[in-house]
Amino acid sequence: MMAMLVAQSAYALDVVYPKKNEVELASPTTFFVGNSDVDKVLKINGEVVPVHKSGGFAHFVNLESGLNEFVLESGDEVQIFKITNNQNLFENGMVYKKVFSEPRAFVTTKDNVPLRSTPIDGGINRIAHYSKDMPLKVIGQTGAFYQVELNSEKTAWINISHVEEGGDVSSAKLINKESSNDDEYYVFKFEFDKKVPYVIEGGYPFVVKFYNIKGEENETLTFTFPLAQKLAGYSGKFEDNTFVLKIRKFPVIKEEKPLKNIKIVVDAGHGGKEIGSIGCLRNEEKDINLLIAKYLEKELKSRGADVIMTRRHDDYVDLYDRVELANEKDAMIFLSIHTNALPDTMNPLENTGTSIYYYYPQAKALADAIMKNMNEQLPFSNDKVRKGSLAVVRNTNALSVLIEVAYLINPEDNAKLLDKDIQKDSAKAIADGLEEFMKN
């Protein structure tokens, strides 16, 4: 029998989403998620909606342009929702474009500024993250982005809110380069006479490109390091005018205890004021994430791992503080635990199961191994390993993945996620996948 704690009695019509009875959206579709009395017929605009044995339900609807009215009935209880679709107001906008007659010098105004491959603020298009005062040669503008010239063949894009005019974009000079290594890292240092734009391509072999370098072909200095083993994390940043690249060596693994002494950060997603998604039964994602994360901590420690938790209680922790903690502790693995939700354009009844996100290629094999074990051991379908531009998986120092155990807004998944045995089994499957990755 499932050991569940339902936050609210199912013997009333409780609509979890939409969160208000009158809302405005810019979407041609949306959905209703909530719970109701399993012994009463639930209807939305006269259509019978199936109710899961737990009481949870989800129902996908189309929206006309303008005002849409929905009547929800469960027995004698009636609720009315008014949803306005303003999608037409956001379409067919003109995009401002301009090419400058002469290149202009700009500098970044803060740390962790994303350089993108396309002039779009989102998606999988980040190619670098720059610290404050990075000089950039700007040759044009598209919408809210400046076009940055890296060399004669390659350009990129940066949000105009992250830069200001100024600085020096004359060609830089490479003064010195040196390398060293110890038991844990290969270290490479490139000293220039000033900061220069760069892109860490990673991969096998490991490639970093520096731009605007005097005396190099196409003013591009390409550094190639022939990695002979799995990549276990790296960092690259400017310290004054010296770029320091550290590549972690993959540790020697003991077959019988592959996680022994491996530093692993377990991140329970959301927390405190940041609730995350809300399930059909009104359970909050932050609480389920923490329960699974604690089971995972116990499982990993039993296998000899050195585990660091980003939170142990219902506390708010900033996304970048989670990453910073992992880097401060020099963790090799970063596992972020979540339960999934959806945008208004997707149907909760057609989306179910486990999905795992990575951003950099170095972490894909880890994501694949964890997914294999979760798919074999848990009563959830395989909702795929995906590349995703999420803050915690953009951490390169560690092998970083975000695990969406299942969909909290899918009635069947929701009920299973509340089963403590399944929560424990989820932790075991993740740990098994991690061990498989380390040994393989």
C-alpha positions as CSV (number, residue, x, y, z in Angstrom):
1,M,0.0,0.0,0.0
2,M,1.2,3.5,-0.8
3,A,2.4,5.5,2.2
4,M,0.9,8.9,1.2
5,L,0.3,12.2,2.9
6,V,-2.3,14.2,1.1
7,A,-2.2,17.8,1.9
8,Q,-5.9,18.4,1.6
9,S,-9.0,16.2,1.7
10,A,-10.0,14.9,-1.8
11,Y,-13.7,15.3,-0.8
12,A,-13.9,18.8,-2.3
13,L,-13.0,20.3,-5.7
14,D,-9.6,21.7,-5.2
15,V,-8.1,23.3,-8.4
16,V,-4.3,23.7,-8.0
17,Y,-3.8,25.2,-11.5
18,P,-4.7,27.7,-12.8
19,K,-3.9,29.4,-9.5
20,K,-6.6,32.0,-9.8
21,N,-10.1,32.0,-11.2
22,E,-9.3,34.8,-13.6
23,V,-6.0,34.7,-15.4
24,E,-4.4,36.0,-18.6
25,L,-2.1,33.9,-20.7
26,A,-0.2,34.1,-24.0
27,S,-0.8,30.6,-25.1
28,P,-3.3,28.7,-27.4
29,T,-3.7,26.0,-24.7
30,T,-3.6,25.4,-21.0
31,F,-4.6,22.8,-18.4
32,F,-6.5,22.2,-15.2
33,V,-4.7,20.3,-12.4
34,G,-6.2,19.4,-9.0
35,N,-8.1,16.9,-7.0
36,S,-11.7,16.0,-6.4
37,D,-14.0,13.4,-4.8
38,V,-13.4,10.1,-6.5
39,D,-17.1,9.1,-6.0
40,K,-18.5,12.1,-7.8
41,V,-18.4,12.8,-11.6
42,L,-16.1,15.7,-12.5
43,K,-17.0,17.8,-15.6
44,I,-15.3,20.7,-17.3
45,N,-17.6,22.5,-19.6
46,G,-19.8,19.4,-19.7
47,E,-17.0,17.0,-20.6
48,V,-16.4,14.2,-18.1
49,V,-12.9,14.3,-16.7
50,P,-11.3,11.0,-15.4
51,V,-10.2,11.2,-11.7
52,H,-7.3,9.1,-10.6
53,K,-7.9,6.7,-7.6
54,S,-5.8,9.1,-5.5
55,G,-8.3,11.9,-6.3
56,G,-5.9,13.7,-8.6
57,F,-6.9,14.9,-12.1
58,A,-5.4,16.8,-15.1
59,H,-7.3,18.1,-18.1
60,F,-5.9,19.8,-21.2
61,V,-7.9,22.5,-23.0
62,N,-7.7,24.7,-26.1
63,L,-8.1,28.4,-25.8
64,E,-9.7,30.8,-28.3
65,S,-8.3,34.3,-28.7
66,G,-9.7,36.6,-26.0
67,L,-11.9,35.5,-23.1
68,N,-12.6,31.8,-22.4
69,E,-14.9,30.6,-19.7
70,F,-14.8,27.2,-18.0
71,V,-17.3,25.7,-15.7
72,L,-16.0,22.9,-13.4
73,E,-18.6,20.7,-11.7
74,S,-18.1,18.0,-9.0
75,G,-21.4,16.9,-7.5
76,D,-23.2,20.0,-6.3
77,E,-19.9,22.1,-6.3
78,V,-19.3,24.5,-9.1
79,Q,-16.3,26.7,-9.9
80,I,-16.0,29.1,-12.8
81,F,-12.7,30.1,-14.4
82,K,-12.2,33.0,-16.8
83,I,-9.0,32.6,-18.9
84,T,-8.0,35.3,-21.4
85,N,-5.7,34.3,-24.2
86,N,-3.6,37.4,-25.2
87,Q,-1.3,35.5,-27.6
88,N,-2.2,37.6,-30.6
89,L,-0.8,40.7,-28.8
90,F,2.6,39.1,-28.7
91,E,2.9,37.9,-32.3
92,N,4.3,39.6,-35.4
93,G,6.5,42.0,-33.6
94,M,9.2,43.9,-35.6
95,V,12.9,43.2,-34.6
96,Y,15.3,46.1,-34.6
97,K,18.5,45.4,-36.6
98,K,21.5,47.5,-37.3
99,V,25.1,47.1,-38.6
100,F,27.6,49.6,-37.2
101,S,29.8,51.5,-39.8
102,E,32.8,50.9,-37.5
103,P,33.4,48.4,-34.7
104,R,32.7,49.8,-31.2
105,A,34.5,48.8,-28.0
106,F,32.4,47.6,-25.1
107,V,33.1,45.9,-21.7
108,T,31.0,43.6,-19.6
109,T,29.5,45.2,-16.4
110,K,29.2,42.2,-14.1
111,D,30.4,38.7,-13.6
112,N,28.8,35.5,-15.2
113,V,27.6,37.3,-18.3
114,P,26.5,34.8,-21.0
115,L,27.9,35.0,-24.5
116,R,25.3,33.4,-26.9
117,S,25.5,31.8,-30.4
118,T,22.1,33.4,-31.3
119,P,20.4,36.7,-30.3
120,I,17.8,34.9,-28.1
121,D,17.7,35.2,-24.3
122,G,17.1,31.5,-23.6
123,G,17.6,28.0,-25.0
124,I,20.7,26.0,-25.5
125,N,22.8,28.8,-27.0
126,R,25.3,29.8,-24.3
127,I,28.9,29.4,-25.5
128,A,30.8,31.2,-22.7
129,H,30.4,33.1,-19.5
130,Y,32.5,36.2,-18.9
131,S,33.6,38.0,-15.8
132,K,33.4,41.8,-15.4
133,D,35.5,44.1,-17.6
134,M,35.8,41.6,-20.5
135,P,36.6,43.8,-23.7
136,L,34.4,43.0,-26.7
137,K,34.4,44.3,-30.3
138,V,30.7,45.0,-31.2
139,I,29.8,45.3,-34.9
140,G,26.0,45.5,-34.8
141,Q,22.7,45.0,-33.0
142,T,19.7,42.8,-33.3
143,G,16.8,43.5,-30.9
144,A,18.1,43.4,-27.3
145,F,21.5,42.0,-28.3
146,Y,24.8,43.3,-29.6
147,Q,26.7,41.3,-32.2
148,V,30.2,40.6,-31.0
149,E,33.0,39.9,-33.5
150,L,35.3,37.1,-32.2
151,N,37.3,36.8,-35.5
152,S,36.7,37.4,-39.2
153,E,34.7,34.1,-39.4
154,K,32.9,33.9,-36.1
155,T,30.5,36.2,-34.2
156,A,28.4,35.8,-31.1
157,W,25.7,37.8,-29.2
158,I,25.5,39.5,-25.8
159,N,22.6,41.2,-24.1
160,I,22.9,45.0,-24.3
161,S,22.0,45.3,-20.6
162,H,25.2,43.4,-19.6
163,V,27.7,45.7,-21.3
164,E,28.7,49.4,-21.5
165,E,30.7,51.3,-24.1
166,G,34.4,51.6,-23.3
167,G,37.6,49.6,-23.1
168,D,40.2,48.7,-25.6
169,V,39.7,46.1,-28.4
170,S,43.0,46.4,-30.1
171,S,44.8,43.1,-30.6
172,A,46.2,41.5,-27.5
173,K,49.6,39.8,-27.1
174,L,50.3,36.4,-25.5
175,I,53.2,37.0,-23.1
176,N,53.7,33.5,-21.5
177,K,52.1,30.1,-21.2
178,E,53.0,27.3,-18.7
179,S,51.5,24.0,-17.5
180,S,51.7,21.8,-14.4
181,N,49.9,18.9,-12.9
182,D,49.4,17.2,-9.5
183,D,47.4,14.2,-8.3
184,E,44.0,15.9,-9.1
185,Y,44.4,18.5,-11.8
186,Y,46.1,19.5,-15.0
187,V,46.7,23.2,-14.8
188,F,47.4,25.5,-17.8
189,K,48.1,29.3,-17.6
190,F,48.0,31.8,-20.5
191,E,49.3,35.2,-19.7
192,F,48.2,38.1,-22.0
193,D,48.8,41.8,-21.9
194,K,45.0,42.2,-21.3
195,K,41.8,40.1,-21.1
196,V,40.6,38.6,-24.3
197,P,37.3,36.8,-25.3
198,Y,37.5,33.0,-25.3
199,V,35.3,30.0,-25.8
200,I,35.9,26.7,-24.0
201,E,34.7,24.0,-26.5
202,G,35.8,21.1,-24.3
203,G,35.4,17.7,-25.8
204,Y,38.0,15.0,-26.7
205,P,40.5,16.4,-27.4
206,F,39.8,19.4,-25.0
207,V,39.8,22.7,-26.9
208,V,39.9,26.3,-25.8
209,K,40.0,29.2,-28.3
210,F,41.2,32.7,-27.5
211,Y,40.3,35.6,-29.8
212,N,41.8,38.9,-30.9
213,I,45.4,37.6,-30.4
214,K,48.2,39.4,-32.3
215,G,50.4,37.2,-34.5
216,E,48.0,34.2,-34.6
217,E,46.2,33.1,-37.8
218,N,42.9,34.9,-37.9
219,E,43.9,36.4,-34.6
220,T,42.7,33.1,-32.9
221,L,44.9,31.1,-30.5
222,T,43.6,27.5,-30.3
223,F,44.8,25.4,-27.3
224,T,44.3,21.6,-27.7
225,F,44.8,19.1,-24.9
226,P,44.6,15.3,-25.8
227,L,42.5,13.9,-23.0
228,A,42.9,10.1,-22.8
229,Q,40.1,9.4,-20.3
230,K,36.7,10.6,-19.1
231,L,36.4,14.3,-18.3
232,A,35.7,14.8,-14.6
233,G,35.1,18.6,-14.6
234,Y,37.1,21.7,-15.4
235,S,37.2,25.4,-14.7
236,G,38.5,28.3,-16.8
237,K,38.7,32.0,-15.8
238,F,40.8,35.1,-15.9
239,E,42.8,36.0,-12.9
240,D,43.9,39.5,-13.8
241,N,45.2,39.1,-17.3
242,T,46.1,35.4,-16.9
243,F,43.7,32.8,-18.0
244,V,43.8,29.7,-15.7
245,L,42.5,26.4,-17.0
246,K,42.1,23.5,-14.6
247,I,41.1,20.1,-15.9
248,R,40.2,17.5,-13.2
249,K,41.8,14.1,-13.6
250,F,39.4,11.2,-13.3
251,P,40.1,9.5,-10.0
252,V,41.4,5.9,-9.6
253,I,38.3,3.8,-8.9
254,K,38.1,0.8,-6.7
255,E,35.8,-1.8,-8.4
256,E,34.2,-2.9,-5.1
257,K,33.7,0.7,-3.8
258,P,33.6,3.0,-6.8
259,L,32.1,6.0,-4.8
260,K,34.6,5.8,-1.9
261,N,35.8,9.4,-1.0
262,I,34.1,10.9,-4.1
263,K,32.8,14.3,-3.3
264,I,29.1,14.6,-4.3
265,V,26.8,17.5,-3.9
266,V,23.1,16.5,-3.5
267,D,20.9,19.4,-4.3
268,A,17.2,19.3,-3.2
269,G,15.6,21.7,-5.7
270,H,13.7,24.8,-4.6
271,G,12.9,25.4,-0.9
272,G,11.6,28.1,1.4
273,K,9.7,30.8,-0.5
274,E,10.5,28.9,-3.8
275,I,7.9,26.2,-3.8
276,G,8.5,24.7,-7.2
277,S,5.6,22.9,-8.9
278,I,2.4,22.0,-7.0
279,G,0.9,18.5,-7.5
280,C,-2.6,17.4,-8.2
281,L,-3.0,16.7,-4.5
282,R,-1.5,20.0,-3.6
283,N,1.8,18.6,-2.4
284,E,4.7,21.0,-3.0
285,E,7.7,20.0,-5.1
286,K,10.2,21.5,-2.6
287,D,9.1,18.9,0.1
288,I,9.3,15.8,-2.2
289,N,12.7,16.9,-3.5
290,L,14.0,17.1,0.0
291,L,12.7,13.7,1.0
292,I,14.3,12.0,-2.0
293,A,17.5,14.0,-1.6
294,K,17.8,12.8,2.1
295,Y,17.3,9.2,1.0
296,L,20.0,9.8,-1.7
297,E,22.4,11.2,0.9
298,K,22.0,8.2,3.1
299,E,22.4,5.8,0.1
300,L,25.6,7.5,-1.1
301,K,27.2,7.7,2.3
302,S,26.6,4.0,2.8
303,R,28.7,3.5,-0.3
304,G,31.6,5.6,1.0
305,A,30.9,8.9,-0.8
306,D,31.6,12.3,0.8
307,V,28.2,13.9,0.5
308,I,27.5,17.7,0.7
309,M,23.8,18.8,0.9
310,T,22.8,22.3,-0.5
311,R,19.9,22.3,2.1
312,R,18.6,20.0,4.8
313,H,15.5,21.9,5.7
314,D,12.8,24.0,4.1
315,D,15.2,26.8,3.3
316,Y,15.6,29.1,0.3
317,V,19.0,28.8,-1.4
318,D,19.9,30.9,-4.5
319,L,20.7,28.9,-7.6
320,Y,24.1,30.3,-8.0
321,D,24.9,29.7,-4.2
322,R,24.2,26.0,-4.9
323,V,26.8,26.0,-7.7
324,E,29.2,28.1,-5.6
325,L,28.9,25.6,-2.7
326,A,29.8,22.8,-5.0
327,N,32.8,24.7,-6.4
328,E,34.0,25.7,-2.9
329,K,33.9,22.1,-1.7
330,D,35.7,21.0,-4.9
331,A,32.9,18.4,-5.6
332,M,33.3,16.1,-8.6
333,I,29.6,15.3,-9.0
334,F,26.5,17.6,-8.7
335,L,23.1,15.9,-8.5
336,S,20.0,18.2,-8.5
337,I,16.8,16.5,-7.5
338,H,13.4,17.8,-8.8
339,T,9.9,16.7,-9.8
340,N,8.6,18.0,-13.1
341,A,5.9,20.4,-14.3
342,L,4.9,21.7,-17.7
343,P,4.2,25.0,-19.6
344,D,0.6,25.7,-20.6
345,T,1.2,24.5,-24.1
346,M,1.8,20.8,-23.0
347,N,-0.7,18.2,-21.9
348,P,0.0,16.8,-18.4
349,L,-1.7,13.5,-19.3
350,E,0.6,12.9,-22.2
351,N,3.8,13.7,-20.3
352,T,5.0,11.2,-17.7
353,G,8.1,9.6,-16.3
354,T,11.7,10.5,-15.6
355,S,13.8,13.0,-17.4
356,I,17.4,14.0,-16.8
357,Y,19.1,17.2,-18.0
358,Y,22.8,18.0,-18.7
359,Y,24.3,21.0,-20.5
360,Y,28.0,20.1,-21.2
361,P,29.0,16.9,-23.1
362,Q,31.1,15.8,-20.2
363,A,28.0,15.1,-18.1
364,K,26.0,13.2,-20.7
365,A,27.4,9.7,-19.9
366,L,26.6,10.3,-16.2
367,A,23.0,11.2,-17.2
368,D,22.7,8.2,-19.4
369,A,23.9,5.8,-16.7
370,I,21.5,7.2,-14.1
371,M,18.6,7.1,-16.5
372,K,19.3,3.5,-17.4
373,N,19.1,2.4,-13.7
374,M,16.1,4.6,-12.9
375,N,14.2,3.2,-15.9
376,E,15.0,-0.4,-14.9
377,Q,14.2,0.0,-11.2
378,L,11.3,2.5,-11.0
379,P,7.6,2.4,-12.1
380,F,8.2,5.5,-14.2
381,S,8.6,5.7,-18.0
382,N,11.7,7.0,-19.7
383,D,11.1,10.7,-20.6
384,K,14.6,11.0,-22.0
385,V,18.0,12.4,-21.3
386,R,18.0,16.0,-22.6
387,K,20.4,18.9,-23.0
388,G,19.0,21.8,-21.1
389,S,20.3,25.3,-20.3
390,L,19.6,25.2,-16.5
391,A,21.7,27.2,-14.0
392,V,22.8,24.3,-11.9
393,V,23.9,22.1,-14.8
394,R,25.9,24.9,-16.4
395,N,28.5,24.2,-13.6
396,T,31.6,22.9,-15.4
397,N,33.8,22.3,-12.3
398,A,31.7,19.3,-11.5
399,L,29.8,16.7,-13.6
400,S,26.4,18.2,-13.2
401,V,22.9,16.8,-13.9
402,L,19.4,17.7,-13.0
403,I,17.0,14.7,-12.3
404,E,13.3,15.2,-12.8
405,V,12.1,12.0,-11.0
406,A,8.6,12.2,-12.4
407,Y,5.8,14.7,-13.2
408,L,4.1,16.1,-10.1
409,I,1.2,17.4,-12.2
410,N,0.5,14.0,-13.8
411,P,-2.1,12.2,-11.5
412,E,-0.5,8.8,-11.8
413,D,3.1,10.1,-11.3
414,N,1.9,12.3,-8.5
415,A,0.5,9.4,-6.5
416,K,3.7,7.3,-7.0
417,L,5.9,10.2,-6.0
418,L,4.3,10.3,-2.6
419,D,5.1,6.6,-1.9
420,K,8.0,6.5,0.5
421,D,9.2,3.1,-0.9
422,I,9.4,4.7,-4.4
423,Q,11.3,7.7,-3.0
424,K,13.8,5.3,-1.5
425,D,14.0,3.3,-4.7
426,S,14.6,6.5,-6.6
427,A,17.6,7.2,-4.4
428,K,19.0,3.7,-4.8
429,A,18.6,3.8,-8.6
430,I,20.4,7.1,-8.8
431,A,23.3,5.8,-6.7
432,D,23.5,2.6,-8.8
433,G,23.6,4.7,-12.0
434,L,26.4,6.8,-10.5
435,E,28.4,3.7,-9.5
436,E,28.0,2.3,-13.0
437,F,29.3,5.5,-14.5
438,M,32.3,5.6,-12.3
439,K,33.2,1.9,-13.0
440,N,32.5,2.0,-16.8
